[in-house]
Amino acid sequence: MSSIATNLQELQQRIAIATEQVRRPRGAVQLLAVSKTFGPQAVLEAVQAGQLAFGENYLQEALDKIDALQALAPGAALQWHFIGPIQSNKTRPIAEHFDWVHSVDREKVARRLSEQRPPALGPLNICLQVNISGEASKSGLSPAELPQVAAQVAQLPGLRLRGLMAIPEATDDLARQHAAFGAVRALYDRCRADGLALDTLSMGMSADMPAAIAEGATIVRIGSAIFGHRSTQTTRS
């Protein structure tokens, strides 16, 4: 068994334990393998170990990888998630090649994705990114902006608004982790109370995954714990 396969097995066990500890049903949390900066061969090893959902941050790297995996794993039901910042002039290839986008933070970007989504692919699954910690260095809607933008995005025909994504400020303080993720869950619940059919909370990474799961995460985004330490990436457009 490869190290990637072993890492995936151990991680799935950790997710199952964290889920059971807070009395959530088995299978309630999906693992998104963050494969940015890792090559097609590493992704193939993960696919061979049963992992099918992959998250990418850098558009050109992702497009190359998607193309490579079509040849390396023909017929595999891979699911590609774009999780990085989105430039308005790069929405078309995202709309054409991805199944999910987690990092929508402007109505303008959502509208472009909707207009550019090929109808044959069906609606593009969307999460709105929330800057829950108010960090100037991070993208995302403020909690105050979220309800209006969510209502607008939910009406766009080429999209399916699934939920919220957040990357809270990093901390080892468990109470602060829970508070941040709990705040995202409260925003999610508010959107649902407003009539939006949300079902996804994309939150939690290696260091804070148990807290995210306890607060309702349905997708956790994990990279280095699967693939190892990242090497320097030179082409990230």
SVG drawing of the C-alpha trace seen along z (x, -y; Angstrom):
<svg xmlns="http://www.w3.org/2000/svg" viewBox="-38 -44 48 46">
<polyline fill="none" stroke="black" stroke-width="0.4" points="0.0,0.0 1.4,-3.4 1.9,-6.2 -0.9,-8.2 -3.3,-5.2 -2.2,-4.7 -2.7,-8.4 -6.1,-8.3 -7.1,-5.3 -5.9,-6.9 -7.6,-10.2 -10.9,-8.5 -10.7,-6.8 -10.1,-10.1 -13.1,-11.6 -15.3,-8.7 -14.2,-9.0 -14.7,-12.7 -18.1,-12.3 -19.2,-9.6 -18.0,-11.6 -20.5,-14.3 -23.3,-11.8 -23.5,-12.7 -24.2,-9.8 -21.4,-8.0 -20.8,-9.4 -22.0,-12.9 -18.6,-14.4 -16.9,-14.2 -13.2,-14.3 -11.9,-16.7 -8.3,-15.9 -6.5,-19.2 -4.1,-18.3 -2.7,-21.7 1.0,-21.6 1.0,-17.8 1.3,-16.2 -1.0,-13.9 0.8,-10.7 0.0,-11.6 -3.6,-12.2 -3.7,-8.9 -2.4,-7.1 -5.2,-8.7 -7.8,-7.6 -6.5,-4.1 -7.0,-4.2 -10.6,-5.2 -10.5,-9.0 -12.5,-10.7 -13.0,-14.4 -10.1,-16.8 -9.6,-20.4 -7.4,-22.8 -6.4,-26.4 -4.4,-27.3 -6.3,-27.3 -3.7,-26.4 -2.2,-23.7 -5.7,-22.3 -6.6,-22.3 -3.4,-20.4 -4.1,-17.9 -7.7,-17.4 -6.5,-16.7 -3.8,-14.3 -6.2,-12.3 -8.6,-11.8 -5.8,-9.7 -4.4,-8.2 -7.7,-7.2 -10.2,-6.9 -13.7,-6.3 -13.1,-7.3 -15.9,-9.4 -13.6,-12.2 -15.0,-15.3 -13.0,-18.5 -13.5,-21.4 -12.1,-24.9 -11.2,-26.3 -8.8,-29.2 -9.4,-32.9 -11.2,-33.6 -10.2,-36.3 -13.1,-37.6 -11.3,-37.0 -10.8,-33.3 -14.3,-32.3 -15.0,-30.6 -12.5,-27.7 -13.7,-27.2 -17.3,-27.1 -16.3,-24.6 -14.1,-22.2 -15.1,-22.0 -18.0,-20.3 -17.8,-22.6 -16.6,-26.1 -16.1,-26.9 -14.6,-30.3 -17.3,-32.6 -17.1,-35.9 -18.8,-38.4 -22.1,-38.4 -20.3,-39.4 -18.2,-36.3 -21.2,-34.1 -23.1,-35.8 -20.2,-35.1 -19.9,-31.5 -23.7,-31.1 -23.5,-32.6 -20.5,-30.6 -21.5,-27.2 -22.2,-24.9 -25.8,-23.7 -24.9,-20.1 -22.9,-19.9 -25.9,-20.9 -25.7,-23.5 -22.4,-24.3 -22.3,-23.6 -21.4,-26.7 -20.4,-27.7 -20.1,-31.3 -16.9,-32.1 -17.3,-33.9 -14.5,-35.8 -15.7,-34.8 -12.6,-36.2 -12.6,-39.5 -9.0,-39.1 -7.8,-41.7 -5.5,-39.1 -8.4,-36.7 -11.1,-36.8 -14.7,-36.3 -18.0,-38.0 -18.6,-39.6 -21.4,-38.1 -23.4,-41.3 -23.0,-41.0 -23.9,-37.3 -27.7,-37.2 -28.2,-39.6 -25.5,-38.0 -26.8,-34.5 -30.3,-35.5 -29.0,-36.8 -26.8,-33.8 -29.6,-31.4 -31.5,-32.8 -28.8,-32.3 -29.8,-29.6 -26.4,-28.0 -25.6,-27.5 -26.8,-25.5 -26.1,-27.3 -25.1,-24.5 -23.7,-26.3 -20.9,-28.2 -17.1,-27.9 -14.8,-29.5 -11.2,-29.5 -11.1,-31.0 -8.0,-32.6 -5.6,-29.8 -5.4,-29.1 -4.6,-26.2 -7.2,-27.4 -10.1,-24.9 -12.6,-27.3 -11.8,-29.8 -11.9,-27.2 -15.4,-26.1 -16.6,-29.8 -15.5,-30.5 -17.0,-27.4 -20.1,-27.9 -20.5,-31.4 -20.3,-30.0 -23.0,-27.4 -25.2,-30.2 -25.0,-32.0 -25.8,-28.8 -28.8,-28.3 -29.9,-31.9 -29.7,-31.3 -31.8,-28.2 -34.4,-30.0 -34.6,-32.6 -35.7,-29.8 -32.4,-28.8 -31.9,-25.1 -28.4,-24.8 -26.8,-21.5 -23.1,-22.1 -20.6,-23.6 -17.1,-23.4 -14.8,-24.1 -12.0,-22.5 -8.5,-21.5 -5.9,-19.3 -5.3,-21.4 -8.9,-22.2 -10.9,-19.3 -12.5,-17.9 -13.9,-21.3 -15.2,-21.9 -17.0,-18.5 -18.4,-19.2 -19.9,-22.4 -21.5,-20.8 -18.9,-20.6 -20.0,-18.5 -16.8,-18.8 -13.3,-19.0 -10.4,-20.1 -7.2,-18.2 -4.0,-18.3 -0.6,-17.7 -1.9,-15.0 -2.7,-13.0 0.1,-14.0 2.9,-15.2 4.6,-18.5 4.2,-20.8 7.1,-21.7 7.6,-25.2 5.2,-25.8 6.3,-28.2 3.3,-28.3 0.2,-29.2 -1.9,-31.1"/>
</svg>
